[in-house]
Amino acid sequence: LDKTLLRKVIDKILELGINVKLNQSIGKDFSLEDLEKEYDAVFLGFGANLSSKMNIPGEDLNGVIGGNELLESNNHPDYTGKTVVVSGGGNVAMDVSRTIKRKGAKNVYVIYRRSEKEAPAEENEIKEAKDERVEFLFQNNILGIYGEKNVEKIEVIKTKLVKKEGDDRLSPVNIEGSNYYLSCDYVVMAIGSHPEESIVNSLGLELDKRGRILIDKDGHTSKEKVFAGGDLAGTKGTVAFAARAGRDAAYAIMKYLKDK
């Protein structure tokens, strides 16, 4: 979003009379128990901003970067004349690839295991990435990242999509013997994200099988005063859905306080 527009939205929210405390981290500067003692209700919305890994060889090499961290910190290396591979098919992968292309990368490849049809990114996001000359390698899977200290190349294998019993989506299966190598300078992981485990596990809240905070339809957690929403609670991972989750939880909090 345009920064001027963003600033106006933030100012409009603050003008409602909200008290904001900056540079404070849960688990370091305060605990959930502290908030429960001080307030009548608590909403957790600190996201799931740690990029997931593929668990393949070479992820510890210099030049392998998490997509979420890259977008959040905006601390980019010099991409001028470089080739960058983005692993993933969601909106974060689109944001990362387009940002890197605009910052001067020679080639940007998005590699996704499934077809374009199965990609979780919105159609217009993919189209706009293509318009900005981002190249897509659908039905390809990264097997490993190689180099001495820095990223030099990746090993890729082509995939076919098969229907597995009990699965709604087609599953990618590697095609034996279709391996090839692609030279590159950076690899960005944009295959999903997760919350910081040490923080989430310290909250004393019930979690789902993916390690996210378990909530009901109103955003209520396993603690009476505590609500949650967005990626932290495993709701659909876009800004729009996160905003909706916050709004729905706000109505639920209002009802909870009224009924007390």
Secondary structure by P-SEA (a helix, b strand, c coil): ccaaaaaaaaaaaaacbbbbbccccccccccaaaaaacccbbbbcccccbbbbcccccccccccccaaaaaaaccccccccbbbbbccccaaaaaaaaaaaaacccbbbbbbccccccccccaaaaaaaaaaccccccccccccccccccccbbbbbbbbbbbcccccbbbbbbcccccccccccbbbbcccccccaaaaaaccccccccccbbbcccccccccccccccccccccccaaaaaaaaaaaaaaaaaaaaac
